[in-house]
Structure formats: C-alpha cells, structure tokens
Amino acid sequence: MAPRFALVLAFLFLSALPMAVRAEDPAVGPTDAAAIRSVISDQLGAFLRDDQTAAFADASPTIQEIFHDPETFMQMVRSAYQPVYRSNSVEFRELGMVEGRLVQRVYMVGPDGVAVLADYEMQRQPDGTWRINGCSIERAPDQGV
C-alpha cells in the first residue's frame, strides 16, 4: 500500500506544477483539437456514470501504469479531483504548448459550486489517437461582472 500511495503523491505533485497555457502556440489542427475535447468529454461522462473502466481507458499508458487498474485510478480521482469527478459545468478554453507538453485548459464548476481551471496534458498515441496524460486543477480567478 505504501508504494502505491507514494506513486499517487508523486503524480499529484507533478500534476500540480504550474501551467501557463499560451494560446499563441497552437500545436494541432482543428481535427485534433476536436478529438482532444472528445476524449476529455468522454472521460468526464464516464466519471459521472461511475464507469471506472471507460474513465481509465481515456488515460495514457503512463497514467495506467502508475495506477495499475481502473479501481485505483477512480479512487484517486474521487479523493483528489472532486471538481473533475463531478463537474456541473464544463467550458473548453485554450489548447497550447506548455513546457513542451500539449495542454487543454478547461473551466469547470465542481459540485460545491467552486469554479476551477483544469489543465489536461494530452498525449498522442502511436495509432494517432489522443489520451489524457495528467490533469492539474486550480481555483479559477473570480470572474465577477
């Protein structure tokens, strides 16, 4: 159990590193951008249905290796990513390169009504499909009128 917990902490630490998405560095075309939004949407839908197998399938091989199985992955998401696990509202924002990684920024509102920005690191697979290679969340700045 201790090694698995250490891996989870390492993943959470790495995914919490600051990411400043720069929209001026588009790394993919409109077809890839749509595919990326689709993968993220699919995973969010799987979370809402508590379909751990489908949610785990949208994760990259690296993430799958870290968490080993859908159940462990889902436990981590439930405990550390409530706004992602049970988002009430989702709005896709910028897609761009951050420190050599392709990141899709998503604005979402969690079950507690608190808005967050989720930065999804995306990874193209050898077959050309996209998978989620990590996610970091931070509270969204107030956007009052």
RAZINOR-V209038 format. One record per backbone hydrogen bond with DSSP energy under -0.5 kcal/mol. NH is the residue of the N-H (numbers start at 0). CO is the residue of the C=O. If there is no record, write none. Layout:
nh	co
NH	CO
NH	CO
This chain:
nh	co
4	0
5	1
6	2
7	3
8	4
9	5
10	6
11	7
12	8
13	9
14	10
15	11
15	12
16	13
20	18
21	96
22	20
24	21
32	28
33	29
34	30
35	31
36	32
37	33
38	34
39	35
40	36
41	37
42	38
43	39
44	40
45	41
46	42
47	43
48	44
49	46
50	45
51	49
54	50
55	51
56	52
57	53
57	54
58	55
59	131
63	59
64	60
65	61
66	62
67	63
68	66
72	68
73	69
74	70
75	71
76	72
77	73
78	74
79	75
80	76
83	80
84	80
85	81
86	83
87	108
88	108
90	106
92	104
95	102
96	24
97	100
100	97
101	121
102	95
102	100
103	119
104	93
104	102
105	117
106	90
107	115
108	88
109	107
109	113
112	109
115	107
116	137
117	105
117	115
118	116
118	135
119	103
119	117
120	118
120	133
121	101
121	119
122	130
124	128
127	124
130	122
131	57
132	120
135	118
137	116
139	114
